[in-house]
Amino acid sequence: MRADVLDGTFLCPACGFRNSGLPVEINRVARIDEDARDAALRTLRFANFAQLLDDCADLLPRGASVLDVGCAHGWFLEAAKSRGLHAAGIEPDDDMAARARASGHDVVHGFFPDALPTGALYDAITFNDVFEHLPDVGAMARVLPGALRPGGVVIVNLPVSDGLVFRLSRQAARLGLRGPLQRMWQVGLPSPHLSYFSAATVPRLFAANGFTLVRSGPLEAVITEGLYERIRYDRAVGPVKAAALYAAARMVKLAVGAFPSDIQYFVFRPAGPPLPA
């Protein structure tokens, strides 16, 4: 790894994988206005969850058990339950776990996999905008097969460095405008990005840990509804800076359709002998 454009971030020049040494302050720093984040992100997240569940409907039949790691407000749990899935979550943030439970969701408070009940198994384990926040992605990939039922799948939905927004933010940082790239890494937030994968490095990581890629696809990265609120849920971003970021994002929105999406999903299954019919 070598130092990348932004302080505290690093790049592997051979494969393009990026990681960071940014501090994790879960349950110690309260910088996010969660009510504002709820209002800002709900529309985008539910649209992406609907597409994800549509694309994976054959892998997630009614009655399948799903564990959403880092379930936050419980939005994916709500979307999964509406499709007839038995959905539970695990969430390390005190406030988020309480909010999800208050919404009626089955949520284990703690970190995956340590906080799971002994012997718990699932038909699917999902990471929705979570995998990039994990401190040891290799170790996580290695433990996942032990929490899956036979034929189970892992679904990872995360931002990727192939997208136009990340590329433009990185070029802007080279010119001295670091704000957009800091936002992409979520610098200063309680749970910043500790990894930034590309569409090639996600499958490579899972293949190295005995998984087969089942399918993948793009998800929507930018919508105009709630965009300004998404920027402002970080209490450290003032109105002037937020207005500038909003204007830049609206301009990027006009061009993103011609480039790879900044958010993609990947579905993996542990490799092994064919399952019985």
Secondary structure as the mmCIF struct_conf table of DSSP 4:
data_model
#
loop_
_struct_conf.conf_type_id
_struct_conf.id
_struct_conf.beg_label_comp_id
_struct_conf.beg_label_asym_id
_struct_conf.beg_label_seq_id
_struct_conf.end_label_comp_id
_struct_conf.end_label_asym_id
_struct_conf.end_label_seq_id
STRN STRN1 ARG A 2 ALA A 3
BEND BEND1 VAL A 5 LEU A 6
TURN_TY1_P TURN_TY1_P1 ASP A 7 GLY A 8
STRN STRN2 THR A 9 LEU A 11
TURN_TY1_P TURN_TY1_P2 PRO A 13 CYS A 15
STRN STRN3 ARG A 18 SER A 20
HELX_LH_PP_P HELX_LH_PP_P1 LEU A 22 VAL A 24
TURN_TY1_P TURN_TY1_P3 ILE A 26 ARG A 28
STRN STRN4 ILE A 32 ILE A 32
HELX_RH_AL_P HELX_RH_AL_P1 GLU A 34 ASP A 55
TURN_TY1_P TURN_TY1_P4 CYS A 56 LEU A 59
BEND BEND2 LEU A 60 LEU A 60
TURN_TY1_P TURN_TY1_P5 ARG A 62 GLY A 63
STRN STRN5 SER A 65 VAL A 69
TURN_TY1_P TURN_TY1_P6 GLY A 70 GLY A 70
TURN_TY1_P TURN_TY1_P7 ALA A 72 HIS A 73
BEND BEND3 GLY A 74 GLY A 74
HELX_RH_AL_P HELX_RH_AL_P2 TRP A 75 LYS A 81
TURN_TY1_P TURN_TY1_P8 SER A 82 GLY A 84
STRN STRN6 HIS A 86 GLU A 91
HELX_RH_AL_P HELX_RH_AL_P3 ASP A 94 ALA A 102
TURN_TY1_P TURN_TY1_P9 SER A 103 GLY A 104
STRN STRN7 VAL A 107 HIS A 109
BEND BEND4 GLY A 110 GLY A 110
TURN_TY1_P TURN_TY1_P10 PHE A 112 ALA A 115
BEND BEND5 LEU A 116 LEU A 116
HELX_LH_PP_P HELX_LH_PP_P2 PRO A 117 PRO A 117
TURN_TY1_P TURN_TY1_P11 THR A 118 GLY A 119
STRN STRN8 TYR A 122 ASN A 128
BEND BEND6 ASP A 129 ASP A 129
HELX_RH_3T_P HELX_RH_3T_P1 PHE A 131 HIS A 133
BEND BEND7 PRO A 135 PRO A 135
HELX_RH_AL_P HELX_RH_AL_P4 VAL A 137 VAL A 143
HELX_RH_3T_P HELX_RH_3T_P2 LEU A 144 ALA A 147
STRN STRN9 LEU A 148 PRO A 159
STRN STRN10 VAL A 160 VAL A 160
TURN_TY1_P TURN_TY1_P12 SER A 161 ASP A 162
BEND BEND8 GLY A 163 GLY A 163
HELX_RH_AL_P HELX_RH_AL_P5 LEU A 164 ARG A 174
TURN_TY1_P TURN_TY1_P13 LEU A 175 GLY A 176
HELX_RH_AL_P HELX_RH_AL_P6 GLY A 179 TRP A 185
TURN_TY1_P TURN_TY1_P14 GLN A 186 GLY A 188
BEND BEND9 LEU A 189 SER A 191
BEND BEND10 LEU A 194 LEU A 194
STRN STRN11 SER A 195 TYR A 196
STRN STRN12 PHE A 197 PHE A 197
TURN_TY1_P TURN_TY1_P15 ALA A 199 ALA A 200
HELX_RH_AL_P HELX_RH_AL_P7 THR A 201 ALA A 208
TURN_TY1_P TURN_TY1_P16 ASN A 209 GLY A 210
STRN STRN13 PHE A 211 LEU A 219
BEND BEND11 THR A 224 THR A 224
TURN_TY1_P TURN_TY1_P17 GLU A 225 GLY A 226
HELX_RH_AL_P HELX_RH_AL_P8 LEU A 227 ARG A 232
TURN_TY1_P TURN_TY1_P18 TYR A 233 TYR A 233
STRN STRN14 ASP A 234 ASP A 234
TURN_TY1_P TURN_TY1_P19 ARG A 235 ALA A 236
BEND BEND12 VAL A 237 VAL A 237
HELX_RH_AL_P HELX_RH_AL_P9 PRO A 239 LYS A 253
TURN_TY1_P TURN_TY1_P20 LEU A 254 ALA A 255
HELX_RH_3T_P HELX_RH_3T_P3 VAL A 256 ALA A 258
BEND BEND13 PHE A 259 PHE A 259
BEND BEND14 ASP A 262 ASP A 262
STRN STRN15 ILE A 263 PRO A 270
BEND BEND15 PRO A 273 PRO A 273
HELX_LH_PP_P HELX_LH_PP_P3 PRO A 274 PRO A 276
#
